[in-house]
């Protein structure tokens, strides 16, 4: 992979032989400037799109201003955070966000994994079934949210289907006890097929010799799944776990379009609450403090996931 | 029909007579399961398409009781599509197409260049830069979109295409995926070209890009889907209706016409058909490109 082990030789005739040190230094400089040129656009984007907003958020979070005031914002240190931490609404939002994620992530990953295993069994027309399950990921999130919002109306088709088996009308998105489940349903219809594709790709990468060896040893399907598939699928699984968690932590469109965080704040997840504070309540300072809390929370959870899977790999 | 005994669920070869039969039964059960699950995922799409071609009154009249007209309109109409077109949805669709197309072209170029430098060009600090790129994409764009929108409005970058395109360009997943593919190309090719006097740009354009076309297509799909789905960022940086991308237009229609959903269905169906067709054609590239995401270096 590295080029340093190769010495710039092999061209005996043309250039006058330079001392080796000069050649190497010239090559190093050439590589450095090439790398700089190739990387500049991407690094500039990372600075503008990821670094500056975090700096801006820290700045917003430590200042305060009156809405509509022309006075420059005033530095207040951690005041916005202490105000946030003593707010009941904030803690309820944290709680709902965590409950949602604890439920939705394992559910989506287990389903995606089950479907990936099912659809790598050489069944007839597998490609079609894969495509149909993946299709919802192609429907833009806004569209899915809207269509499900209509389907889950009291007079919508889901209630009609329930009525035909004798279950009376459910409130779904407007029921305190059901809104979380409804959002999980919508998010999973969109997400499961998408993550399934990553796991299918991972399953296809597992060399069949491992399965053949396991079969010779008399291992049954379950045993093969635990002892061969899962260990060898750890890397794609870790990727899916982290990426799915991250994307569910910032899920936004269904709440903004369908529930406005309600009923009774049951779907008022942090990402929506930040938007709500920032734009509907015109309080960018509280929103920025809350955003930093969300970022820290996400980083901690992703780090724990990495640690857990790595220690599982070592044992 | 004597297939080689591949590692499929089934009994060990001990019971030579019953094993194939049992295996066949297992396959039938699994196939039925796959079909049922696939149809469960498909039904909402069918309902969406059916609702696009019937009046809203019919949509709800038929859903009050279960019958097959829920998925097959009794009276077909193009009224909903016409209503969407009459209300300027084509303008929003064009905005989405332009934003997505520019993002795909520029995004592939930027990601491929960065991935090339990180995979092929040997320079001090390469690991650190790569770590930075990976870390940057662990912070999801949505999480920092709100403070970024403040910055963009400070810079006067609102209500225009550059503001909509920019966030789609910096995609860590694209860089990561392409780097994996570039690492798979034998370094001897680049070395030989260098001995022949080729510079890095030439090696990049003449060797690496042509050899990784499937990965480039897969990356293009990732970038396309990101922009086609974009909702939070567009509502933050656009305020005028004629600059709205299609998903924003749908959300606005949904909020404004709570009794007549026909237009919402029509707009959603149109917006969904485009990526569905693209993905049907290019799905294998997508699978191939995500395959490297979880594998080790």
Interface residues (C-beta under 8 A of the other chain):
Chain A: X1 X2 X3 X4 X6 X8 X10 X11 X28 X30 X31 X32 X34 X35 X38 X39 X41 X42 X43 X45 X46 X48 X49 X50 X52 X53 X54 X56 X57 X60 X115 X118 X119 X121 X122 X123 X124 X126 X128 X129 X130 X131 X132 X133 X134 X135 X136 X137 X138 X139 X140 X141 X142 X143 X146 X147 X148 X149 X150 X151 X155 X156 X157 X160 X161 X163 X164 X189 X192 X193 X197 X198 X200 X201 X202 X204 X205 X208 X211 X212 X214 X215 X218 X220 X221 X224 X235 X236 X237 X238 X239 X240 X242 X246 X247 X249 X250 X252 X253 X256 X257 X271 X274 X275 X278 X284 X287 X288 X291 X294 X295 X298 X299 X302
Chain B: X5 X6 X7 X8 X9 X10 X12 X27 X30 X31 X33 X34 X35 X37 X38 X39 X41 X42 X44 X45 X47 X48 X51 X60 X63 X64 X65 X66 X70 X109 X110 X111 X113 X114 X116 X117 X118 X121 X122 X123 X124 X126 X129 X132 X133 X136 X138 X139 X140 X141 X142 X143 X144 X145 X146 X147 X148 X150 X151 X166 X167 X169 X170 X172 X175 X183 X187 X190 X191 X194 X195 X199 X200 X201 X204 X225 X228 X229 X231 X232 X246 X247 X248 X250 X251 X254 X255 X261 X264 X265 X267 X268 X271 X272 X275 X276 X279 X280 X283 X286 X287 X288 X290 X291 X293 X294 X295 X296
